[in-house]
Amino acid sequence: MSKANVRRHILEKSRSPKEKEKPTQSLLSKHLKKVYPIGLHRSTSSLSLSSLSLSLSQNSNDSSLTDNSSSPLEQKISLALRLITPPERREVTVAKTVVQPQPQPQQQQQSQDFSCGESKRCNWITKNSDKVYVAFHDECWGVPVYDDNQLFELLALSGMLMDYNWTEILKRKELFREAFAGFDPKIVAKMGEKEVLEISSDKAIMLAESRVRCILDNAKCIMKIVNEFGSFSSYMWGYVNFKPAINKIRYPRNVPLRSPKAEAISRDLLKRGFRFVGPVIVYSFMQAAGLTIDHLVDCFRYSECVSLAERPWRHI
């Protein structure tokens, strides 16, 4: 063997295994660089592929990225290949996390009402409702009334619903009180032709002569009831056993226009000579005077009116 061959033989024996594997690793690295720019060679840098896979596993929901059944090298290769995701798929994922559904107009209105701290009212009270109507709902409607003058007033106002709505009536309530002496049935029952003409000709009040005469005639009928029952209040509240009927209504469509009790009261009032006291008018009167509580159960006034209705000393 020549000296040159001996030297080559010694060099081949002394070559390390790592140097023999180097061409294979270079070939693997060369092919991976074509599909992903991060090399898989060993590195002592903190930005190695192993540290990158840890950060990705914290932000991923794919459990296969942390599979312990494969070797470390296979995990790195698998991770590198998974990172090669088509742009369309990655964009959809981002869109799902960023785009939020827009609230509907009704939801926006509810959130605005909640943020303003407004109490929830019956559904027929809206943002366009007149303030006098809102005040009537919040302070009067459904509150038990036991005073004869107030009951007479509410019966008269309810009778006007055949021509006007509550808002139009309530706006002229003070004019009605002035014209009819505070709805004192003793005084109204004594009014004559002069007062009828004065009231019916008042353009601010806007009451037809037939309506004015009806109120005067009903006042006379009330005085007869007072002589028989002691008070108009005792007569009316006797129909409900001196305790308001508490209805648990959830939806406006379930609020009745009349009831068997209203029909019974209407029949008796007509017998006694009252006018414009049909079952629908009488039921509106019962709602306003608190003989029946028809606030919706989620209205803030429902529980307040129920508390008033359940007082042990409620009727005087």
C-alpha angles and dihedrals in degrees: 000000000000123000091252093055092047091052091050091050092051092049092051092052093048094050110112123237090241090061090052091053093047097090090053093050091046090052092050092046091047093055095044091052088062092062103029129020097221114094121225096214119125113273137177091206120117087233094064121136091259092060090045091054090053092055091047094049089057090056099041133084093201106109092191089075090071098044108148095195095083130067121264092252092050090049091053093048091047091049093049091051092047090053088062092084122161111257093237093060094048091049092052091051092052092047092054092055097043107036113079125193114257115242117249119247091255091052090049091051092049092049090048091050090049093047090050090054094231119162116245113252135188111294095249089066104084137169087265095054115118115253092239090056092047090050090049090052094046099043112021117016110097095007110130110250121199103167115105094219093051092046090051090049093051091047090052093046091048089054089058090062087087088072106021141025125246094263093055091045095047093050089061096038094110090050090053091050091051093047095047099041096252089309092284101166092208092059098037091050089061096051116116142194093297093059091044092057094044094052096042092049093053105106092198092059094044098198121149117235091247090057092050092050090048091056091049092049092049090052089057090050090050091055089055090052090049090055090050103039102022093246141017087240093059090050095051098041091047088070090064096036090254092292126100118245106245112209119193100214121171103177131042091231089065095058105108125228092211140004138203088256091053090049091052092049091046092053093050094046091052090051089053092054101262118148132213092019104127120155093266093050091046092050091051087051091050091052093049094045094047096245084127126024111219101164110132111259093244092052114106090230094059097076092040093054091044089054090052091047093052097052110126090222094044098124120059 
